[in-house]
Each structure stands twice: as C-alpha cells, then as structure tokens.
Amino acid sequence: MTVLIAGCGDLGTEVGLRLAARGERVVGWRRSPGRLPAGIEGVAADLTRPLPPVPEDTDVVVVATAAGERTEAAYRSAYVDATGNVLDALERDGVSPRRILFVSSTAVYGDFDGALVTEESPAESTAPTARLVREAEQVLLGRSDHGTVLRLSGIYGPGRTRLIDQVTSGEAVLPAEPQWTNRIHRDDAAAAIVHLVTAVAHPAPVYLGSDELPVDLGEVLQFLAAELGLPEPPRGEVSPTRGGARRVDSGLLRSTGFSFTYPTYREGYRAVLAGKGVRHP
C-alpha cells in the first residue's frame, strides 16, 4: 500500500513516520522535499499548482495543508484550491484511493457560547478563514464517496509552544472571565489520522479531534506557571476567545477504539516541558 501525504509539514511528517513504521510506503508532497526524514519519499509539489503523478497503487491520501498567513486569499489557495487540485490529480491519473482524509479545524464551528460541540453541531462560523476551511471540506465530501474530515482543535507539542513561551516570557495574562479552550497534542493528532485511515473500516464523514478535557485558558496558564516554578500570571481584562467559545466533544472518535496518549493538557504539556528541558519546580 502507498500512502500519499499531500502537504507533508510537521503534522503530515509525523503521520508519515508512523505509517512508515507500520511498513507502508509513504510519499510526501511538499515544496521542500529535501527536508523530509528517511522513511518518507519526498516529491516536490506545490498543492496550488499542477501536481506530479500520483503513484498508481495509492490506497490512502492525507490532505494536510496549511495557510502561510491568515488572509482569505491564503486560505482559499491553501485549502479550497489545494484540495480541488489533489482530487483533480487523482482523476487525471485514474487513481481511486480507499480513503481520502482531509485535516480540518474545529474553527469551522465559530462561537457556541461555551456549549458542547459535536459532529452534528452546525459548522457555520462567520469568520472568513473558517468558512474557507469549511468550503474545502465540502469540496472533498462532495466529490468523493471515500472522504473523511478530521476537525482538529488547537495543536500543541514539539515546536508548538505558544502558551509555554508566553508564561516564560512574562507575557501571559489570565483572562478576567472563563475562556474555554480545546487542544490536542501533535502526536495524538497524528495517531488519530493513522487510526482513521488504517483501523476504521467504515468511517463517518466527519470526526472531531480534541483531547478529553475542554478547559479554561486561565487554568492552563496557571498550571504551566506552577510546572515551571514561575509566578502565576497576572489577571487582566477579558480578551475575546480566538475562534469562538465552545467545548469540543471527541466522543465519536473515541468510540472507534482510539485512545489518547495525552488525554488532557496536563499529560501533554508535561511531556512537552520534559522535551524542552526547561526548569521545573
């Protein structure tokens, strides 16, 4: 079996390495294929332009694109156009994969005023960038009977240490009111993708990928400060919730037999802190 990862960045590379460890042939499309590790066959590709030949025995395609900047033009190019181009390349070369998985975002839901969000909740964010991600989902599901969408919440992990950096720099501020956040460790995100394309015979069209504990942002910042042996961040003015307040329920994903290595932010951030070699109390 050949797995094609279209958009083989940080997350796609982790997915590819896990599949290669299972004995799969993994082909990674990215602009700079020379940066890919051994185990992934790198091929130079810009997903917004004509694409290279698709291996004829491709059984699984993972579309894991990312926009270079938060503009409507960048999101349309990176998500809507890129997804359409990948599907065009499959049709051009007469390749019919068993599974095409598109990595999406829970940002498509917008603001739910702290309510629980599931796959059945309306994905009707009014944010232009989120609407374009949703449009890319519809491109896949509208053109393929073998498409699956995985909507991931905020990814953290190696190289994704924004909150840790805010605490260590003294820039972190506790919101004045509860501010719901949802997150998933990069390794769990990659494991969920591998699980859906290898272990689930008849996947649903959409899954949510988020750890088991939606949490107040202030609680996470307080936890990180304590783990680092630093003073608790000051409490400031309430700030708008990025992407909208909601609590993401990943119960459907877990019902397929998937289990999290880092079920909450505590286990995940402790692993990140250990890997960074930063000071603990």
N, C-alpha and C positions, 0 to 999 in steps of 0.2 A: 504494500500500500504506500502511495505517496501522499504526503500532506503538503499542501501549498499554503504558506502564510503570506498573505498579501498585506504588507505593512509590517515588516518584521523589526519593530522597535524594541523597547525594553520589555513590554509585556509579551509581544509576539515571540521574541527571542527566548524568554523563559518557557513559553508554551512549546516552542520548537525543541528545546533541550530536553524537556520532559518526554515528548513524543519520540525523539531520537533514542532516549534511554530505553524505551519500550521496543526498540528495533525497527521503528518506522523510518522510511526515507523522508526527510524534511527538506523542502525547497523554500527559501525565504526571499521574497521580493522586497527590495528597499533601494533607495538611491545610492547608498554607500555599502554595497555587499561585502567589501573587504573587511568591514568591522564585525562581521558575524563570527561567532566562535565555531570551532570544529564541531562537526555533527550536524550542521545546517549548511546546505548547499546554497550559497548566496548568488542571486541573479540581480543585476542592475535593472531597476524598474522604477518609473515614476507613475503612480497609480492614476494620475490625472492626464496621462498621455498614452499613445498606443503602447500596448503591453507585449512582452515577449511571449513565445509559445508556452502553452500550458502543458505540462507533462501528461501524456495520454492516459496514464494509469492513475491520475489524481483521484483519490477517493474522498478526501476531505479538503475543504477550503476554509481557512480562518481569515476573515477580513478584520484587521486591527489597525485602522488608520488613526491619524491624529492631525489636528489642525495646527499649523505653525503659529497662528495668532488668533485672538478672539474677535474676529470680524466675520460678518456674514459671508463675504466673498471667500475667505479662507475656509470656512466651514462647508460652504456649498461645494467647493473644489475637493476638499479632503474627504467628505462623507458622501454626499449625493453623487457627484460626478465619479468619484473613485469606485463606489460600489457598482454603479452602472457600467463602468469600464471593465471591471472584473467579470461581471456577468456577460458582457459583450465578448470578452476574450474566450470564455468557456464555450459560448455558442459558436464563435468563429472557428474554434479548434475541435468542435464536436465532442467535448468532454462533459460528462454528466456525473458530477460527484454525488456520493451518497448523502453528504451533509455539507451545507454551507452555513457557517456560523458568523454572524456579524456582531462585533463588540460595540455595544451602545452604552448609554448612560442613563442613570435614574433622573438626570436633569430634565428628561422629557416630561416629567410629571408636574413640574412647577410647584407652587405653594399650596400645601394642603392644611395649613394652619396647625401643624403638629399631628395630624391624623395619620393612621396607619395606611400604607400604600402597598397594594399587591398588583399582580399581573392584570387583574380585572379593573383596576382603577383607571379612569380616563387619563391618557397621556396627552394633555392639552396645555403644556406650558406656553405662555405667551412670549417667552424670550426668543428672539430671532435665531440665536445659535442652537437652542434646544429644538426648535421647530425644524431646523435643517437636519439635525440628527434623526428626528422622528421621520422626516421625509426619506432619509436613506434607509431606515428600517422598512418603510413601505415599498421602496424600490425592490429590496430583496424579497420580501414576503409576497409581493405582487407578481414577481417574475419567476419565482422558484417554488416548487412544492417540497423542496428539501431544505428550506431555510429555517434557521433558528436565530433568534435575537437574544443576546445576554446583556441586560442592562446593569452595568456596574455602578456602585456608589463610589465615593471618593477613594482613590487608590493611594495607599501609603506603603512604605517599605524601603528597601535599599535605594538610595538616591532620591527618595521622595519624602523628605524630612521637614517640610514647611513648618509644621507646628513645633517640632523639636527646635528648629532654628529660631523661631520666634521666642521661645522660652529662654534659650541660652543667650540670646542677644538682648534680652530685657524688653523686647518689643511687644510681647504678649499682653493682652488686656482681657480680663474676664468680662463677658457681656453682662449688662445690668439685669437682663431678664433671661430666662431659659432659652437656649437656642439649639434646637435639635440638629444633630449631625449624624451621618451614616458613613461607614467606611468599610474597606476590605483590604487586607494585606495583599500586596502584589503576588505573593506566592499562592495564596488562596484563589485569587482571580485566575491565575494560570491553571491551577489544579481544576477549577470549575470548568474551564474551557475544555481541558483534556477529558474530563469526566463526561461532559455532554456529547463530545464527538466520538467517544470510544465505548462508553458503558451504558448509554441510554438508547435502547433500540428504537423507540418511537417518541422522540422529544416533543414537547409542546412548542408552539411558535415563539413564545416569549418566556424568559426566566429573569428573575431579579437576583443579582449577585451582591450581597451585602452581609456583613457579619451578623451575629445573633443579638447584638445589643445596640440599638439606636441610643444615642447618649447626648447629654447636654455638653456643648463645647466647653463650657467653663469647667466641668468635671474632668475632661480630658487634659486641659491645661494645668489644672491643679495636680493631677496625677503625674504628669510629666515633670513638673517642678519638684515634686516630692521624690521621684525616682532619681532626678539629677542632683538632689541635695541643694536646690536653689530656693530662694524666697518665692512665696506664692505671688503670681502676677497681680497687679492692682486691678480693682474693678472700675470699669469705665462706663461710658454711655452705651446704650444698647446700639448694636450695629445690625444692619439688615442681614438676614440669612442669605448666604450666597446660594442661588438656585432655588430657594423656597423651602419653607419649613415642612418637614414630613418625616415619618418614621417608616423605614423600608423593611418589609417582611419577606425574607428569603425562604419561607417555608416550602414553597413548591420545589425549589432547587434541592433542599434537604430531603424532600420526600422521594427523590430519585435515588437516594443512597449516598449522596455527597455529604461529607463531614468536613468541618473547618479545622485546620491546624491551629488557627488563631481565632477562636470563636468570639472574642471580644477585643477591644482596643488594648486591654491590659497585657494579654499574652503577646499580642502583635508588637506593641511598642517596646516591651521589654526585650524582645528578640532584636528589634532594630537598634535599640540602645546598646545591647551587648555587641552587636556587629560594628557599631561606630566606635566602640572603645571609649565612650565618654564617661565622665565622672559620675559615680553613684554615691549615695549617702553611706 
